[in-house]
Amino acid sequence: MNEEKIIKELIEETRPYLNADGGDIEFIKYEDNYVYIKLFGACINCGYQDYTINDGILEMIQEKIPNVKGIINVEI
């Protein structure tokens, strides 16, 4: 299974938790060992945004794909 597919599946696993708090997440791309995402809804202004991204989603992804260097939240 390729890395991008694994990342997409892991992000989908987090979606129900974000939805429960009024937020959402979208996978944008995986490039140069960085995962690009976009947060929506309540996640945009949440004070726990960095925690969710770095201590939640990133750690979960790095367990499966250790060479992922980080997650970039794309603010469009």
Phi and psi in degrees as GROMACS dihedral restraints (atoms count N, CA, C in turn):
[ dihedral_restraints ]
;  ai    aj    ak    al  type     phi  dphi    fc
    3     4     5     6     1   -80.1    20    10
    4     5     6     7     1   160.4    20    10
    6     7     8     9     1   -61.4    20    10
    7     8     9    10     1   -42.0    20    10
    9    10    11    12     1   -61.7    20    10
   10    11    12    13     1   -40.3    20    10
   12    13    14    15     1   -64.3    20    10
   13    14    15    16     1   -42.1    20    10
   15    16    17    18     1   -61.6    20    10
   16    17    18    19     1   -44.8    20    10
   18    19    20    21     1   -60.5    20    10
   19    20    21    22     1   -46.3    20    10
   21    22    23    24     1   -58.9    20    10
   22    23    24    25     1   -42.8    20    10
   24    25    26    27     1   -64.4    20    10
   25    26    27    28     1   -41.5    20    10
   27    28    29    30     1   -66.6    20    10
   28    29    30    31     1   -39.5    20    10
   30    31    32    33     1   -63.7    20    10
   31    32    33    34     1   -40.2    20    10
   33    34    35    36     1   -61.2    20    10
   34    35    36    37     1   -33.7    20    10
   36    37    38    39     1   -65.9    20    10
   37    38    39    40     1   -29.6    20    10
   39    40    41    42     1   -83.1    20    10
   40    41    42    43     1   -21.5    20    10
   42    43    44    45     1   -52.6    20    10
   43    44    45    46     1   -47.1    20    10
   45    46    47    48     1   -59.6    20    10
   46    47    48    49     1   -33.5    20    10
   48    49    50    51     1   -70.0    20    10
   49    50    51    52     1   -40.9    20    10
   51    52    53    54     1   -68.8    20    10
   52    53    54    55     1   -41.0    20    10
   54    55    56    57     1   -60.7    20    10
   55    56    57    58     1   -36.7    20    10
   57    58    59    60     1   -62.9    20    10
   58    59    60    61     1   -25.5    20    10
   60    61    62    63     1  -101.8    20    10
   61    62    63    64     1    11.6    20    10
   63    64    65    66     1    87.3    20    10
   64    65    66    67     1    14.0    20    10
   66    67    68    69     1  -116.0    20    10
   67    68    69    70     1  -178.8    20    10
   69    70    71    72     1  -159.5    20    10
   70    71    72    73     1   168.1    20    10
   72    73    74    75     1  -141.2    20    10
   73    74    75    76     1   145.4    20    10
   75    76    77    78     1  -131.5    20    10
   76    77    78    79     1   132.9    20    10
   78    79    80    81     1   -76.0    20    10
   79    80    81    82     1   129.8    20    10
   81    82    83    84     1  -100.8    20    10
   82    83    84    85     1   -57.6    20    10
   84    85    86    87     1  -166.9    20    10
   85    86    87    88     1   167.4    20    10
   87    88    89    90     1  -125.1    20    10
   88    89    90    91     1   115.8    20    10
   90    91    92    93     1  -147.7    20    10
   91    92    93    94     1   134.2    20    10
   93    94    95    96     1    53.0    20    10
   94    95    96    97     1    39.6    20    10
   96    97    98    99     1    67.4    20    10
   97    98    99   100     1    19.0    20    10
   99   100   101   102     1  -118.2    20    10
  100   101   102   103     1   140.6    20    10
  102   103   104   105     1   -99.6    20    10
  103   104   105   106     1   126.9    20    10
  105   106   107   108     1  -104.8    20    10
  106   107   108   109     1   126.5    20    10
  108   109   110   111     1  -130.3    20    10
  109   110   111   112     1   169.2    20    10
  111   112   113   114     1  -133.8    20    10
  112   113   114   115     1   125.6    20    10
  114   115   116   117     1   -94.9    20    10
  115   116   117   118     1   148.0    20    10
  117   118   119   120     1  -130.4    20    10
  118   119   120   121     1   168.8    20    10
  120   121   122   123     1    61.3    20    10
  121   122   123   124     1  -136.8    20    10
  123   124   125   126     1   -62.4    20    10
  124   125   126   127     1   -21.4    20    10
  126   127   128   129     1   -68.6    20    10
  127   128   129   130     1   -23.8    20    10
  129   130   131   132     1   -61.8    20    10
  130   131   132   133     1   -44.8    20    10
  132   133   134   135     1  -107.0    20    10
  133   134   135   136     1    12.5    20    10
  135   136   137   138     1   -71.8    20    10
  136   137   138   139     1   135.1    20    10
  138   139   140   141     1   -69.4    20    10
  139   140   141   142     1   -15.3    20    10
  141   142   143   144     1   -99.2    20    10
  142   143   144   145     1    12.3    20    10
  144   145   146   147     1   -55.8    20    10
  145   146   147   148     1   -48.1    20    10
  147   148   149   150     1   -64.0    20    10
  148   149   150   151     1   -39.1    20    10
  150   151   152   153     1   -62.8    20    10
  151   152   153   154     1   -46.6    20    10
  153   154   155   156     1   -59.8    20    10
  154   155   156   157     1   -44.1    20    10
  156   157   158   159     1   -70.9    20    10
  157   158   159   160     1   -52.6    20    10
  159   160   161   162     1   -84.5    20    10
  160   161   162   163     1   -41.9    20    10
  162   163   164   165     1   -93.4    20    10
  163   164   165   166     1   -10.4    20    10
  165   166   167   168     1  -109.3    20    10
  166   167   168   169     1   -76.0    20    10
  168   169   170   171     1   -65.8    20    10
  169   170   171   172     1   -47.0    20    10
  171   172   173   174     1   -61.8    20    10
  172   173   174   175     1   -46.9    20    10
  174   175   176   177     1   -59.8    20    10
  175   176   177   178     1   -40.9    20    10
  177   178   179   180     1   -63.4    20    10
  178   179   180   181     1   -42.9    20    10
  180   181   182   183     1   -67.5    20    10
  181   182   183   184     1   -42.8    20    10
  183   184   185   186     1   -66.6    20    10
  184   185   186   187     1   -23.0    20    10
  186   187   188   189     1   -63.1    20    10
  187   188   189   190     1   -35.6    20    10
  189   190   191   192     1   -93.9    20    10
  190   191   192   193     1   -32.6    20    10
  192   193   194   195     1  -133.6    20    10
  193   194   195   196     1    85.4    20    10
  195   196   197   198     1   -60.6    20    10
  196   197   198   199     1   -23.3    20    10
  198   199   200   201     1   -80.6    20    10
  199   200   201   202     1    -0.3    20    10
  201   202   203   204     1   -69.7    20    10
  202   203   204   205     1   123.7    20    10
  204   205   206   207     1   -86.8    20    10
  205   206   207   208     1   -28.7    20    10
  207   208   209   210     1   178.3    20    10
  208   209   210   211     1   177.7    20    10
  210   211   212   213     1  -120.7    20    10
  211   212   213   214     1   134.4    20    10
  213   214   215   216     1  -113.8    20    10
  214   215   216   217     1   121.4    20    10
  216   217   218   219     1   -85.0    20    10
  217   218   219   220     1   112.6    20    10
  219   220   221   222     1   -83.7    20    10
  220   221   222   223     1   119.4    20    10
  222   223   224   225     1  -102.4    20    10
  223   224   225   226     1    99.9    20    10
